Amino acid sequence: MQTLTVELGERRYPIHIGAGLLDRADLIRPHLAQKRVAIVTNTTVGPLYLGRLTSALKNAGVEVLPIVLPDGEIYKNWETLNLIFDALLTHRAERKTTLIALGGGVIGDLTGFAAASYQRGVPFIQVPTTLLAQVDSSVGGKTGINHPLGKNMIGAFYQPRLVLADTTTLDTLPERELSAGLAEVIKYGLIRDRPFLDWLEANMDRLIARDTAALAYAIRHSCENKAEVVAADERESGSRALLNLGHTFGHAIEAGMGYGVWLHGEGVAAGTMLAADLSRRMGNISQADVDRVARLFKRAGLPTVAPNLGVEAYLNYMAVDKKVEAGRMRFVLLRTLGECYVAADVPAELLRQTLSEAVARG
């Protein structure tokens, strides 16, 4: 087991990464305010791992309330959130009852938002079971739900007490989900860690083959990057925005296609290619750099061509992006491979050129 820490003063918390951690109730027990938890999971993850986690906790004297939700991005909404509240209220969960998110990014976001809201705040723990959740969404305290007009537009910053990443859960992860997680892994190399980007190029085949050592290295390195950024800018008032490389375009793709049609990581990959193209038009990087990024995404099994939503549809969806400030769109762009910045002065004609070319190809 490897342990990292997200340094947030009195709210600092550990990230444990390793095999077989679902059975380690001793890692969870010290973070519980009372010997009662509600485990929130879904119909896909529940049959695989809910029993293991429940048994471990019960053997440690902890009462468990299971809450099983439908699976899919399409269910990341108010109606599903209310299913959590219904169960908590029906079983008289108290303010010291800890919510445990057992699943991928959707479950983590829903559970975290429920924890932030229920009785104005109860403790919660992240137990991510997908690569994307283990390297990104479980760390940093972003929680929320989708709205038909925009992704993750309703939510709260609310930090977990613990992140417990059991790498053996990746054994049952579908190939498409594994690839989606690699999009966020690649992101860290592009935004702030050129040596990691080089390592990914040299080891992508090992990651796709689920080499245990390679995955463990990628997860730890990604979490280290995420933890450093979050500690410096918890509420995304500055440098944390760089973690959204490709996300402005990617969220537009997810919303425009219908939530769940494209996985989040797929949207991020295609969105990053749009950001790379725009970065090239801004004079920052070369076409060779853009091609290099595309090759890495392709090797990871990810799309590099965005769907044809139409230029105006892209612009409309991006207009409600969380980075919009004073009515102006802001984009995370590549300054070089391994360094990014937030641009608020992107010429409209260059943005339209990027979108027009993408629409024609898509």
Buried (B, 14 or more C-beta within 10 A) or exposed (E): BBEBEBEBEEEEBBBBBBBEBBBBBEBBBEBBBEBBBBBBBBEBBBEBBBEBBBBBBEEBEBEBBBBBBEBBBBBBBEEBBEBBBEBBEEEEBEEEBBBBBBBBBBBBBBBBBBBBBBEEEBBBBBBBBBBBBBBBBBBBBBBBBBBEEBBBBBBBBBBBBBBBBBBBBBEEBEEEBBBBBBBBBBBBBBBBBBEBBEBBBEBBEBBBEBBEEBBBBBBBBBBBBBBBBBBEBBEBEEBBBBBBBBBBBBBBBBBBBEBBBBBBBBBBBBBBBBBBBBBBBBEBBEEEBBEBBBEBBEBBBBBBEBBBBEBEBBBBBBEBBBBBEEEEBBBBBBBEBBBBBBBEEBEEEBBBBBBEBBBEEB
